Amino acid sequence: MKKDDEQEFGSVTFLGEKFILRGQADHTSRLLSEENYMDRANGVFQFEMSAPARSDSGEECLVYWIFRGDEDRPIDSYDYDSPNRVEFY
């Protein structure tokens, strides 16, 4: 792990464990269910983002977030401090 990964991309805590992000978050291709994806009345939708990370114990993983937003909101304006899940590989 590069020493500056945490300075460049940050870190998050999930279920009490710290994860050092190793890259920028990007949209996943996962389709969310229709009723969760789009609130047509309010023009709000949900989308998923993920980023590569490493646990404190050195395990490689992906950190995931699900956000509610609209098309006009900048992607970097969401709160990435609280991930929804972590998957190890």
JOKAGI-V133436 format. One record per residue. N is the residue number from 0. RES is the residue in one letter. SS is DSSP state (@ for helix, = for strand, . for the rest). D_FIRST is the distance of its C-alpha to the first C-alpha in whole Angstrom. Layout:
n: [N	N]
res: [RES	RES]
ss: [SS	SS]
d_first: [D_FIRST	D_FIRST]
This chain:
n: [0	1	2	3	4	5	6	7	8	9	10	11	12	13	14	15	16	17	18	19	20	21	22	23	24	25	26	27	28	29	30	31	32	33	34	35	36	37	38	39	40	41	42	43	44	45	46	47	48	49	50	51	52	53	54	55	56	57	58	59	60	61	62	63	64	65	66	67	68	69	70	71	72	73	74	75	76	77	78	79	80	81	82	83	84	85	86	87	88]
res: [M	K	K	D	D	E	Q	E	F	G	S	V	T	F	L	G	E	K	F	I	L	R	G	Q	A	D	H	T	S	R	L	L	S	E	E	N	Y	M	D	R	A	N	G	V	F	Q	F	E	M	S	A	P	A	R	S	D	S	G	E	E	C	L	V	Y	W	I	F	R	G	D	E	D	R	P	I	D	S	Y	D	Y	D	S	P	N	R	V	E	F	Y]
ss: [.	.	.	.	@	@	@	@	@	.	=	=	=	=	.	.	=	=	=	=	=	.	.	.	.	=	=	.	.	.	.	.	.	@	@	@	@	=	=	.	.	.	.	=	=	=	=	=	=	=	=	=	=	=	=	.	.	.	.	=	=	=	=	=	=	=	=	=	=	.	.	.	.	.	@	@	@	.	.	.	.	.	.	.	=	=	=	=	.]
d_first: [0	4	6	9	7	10	12	12	12	13	13	16	18	19	22	21	17	14	12	9	10	8	12	15	17	20	23	24	27	28	31	32	36	39	40	36	35	38	40	43	45	43	41	38	35	32	29	25	22	18	15	12	10	8	11	11	12	9	11	10	13	15	16	20	22	26	28	32	33	35	35	35	32	29	26	24	27	26	25	21	21	22	21	24	21	18	18	16	16]
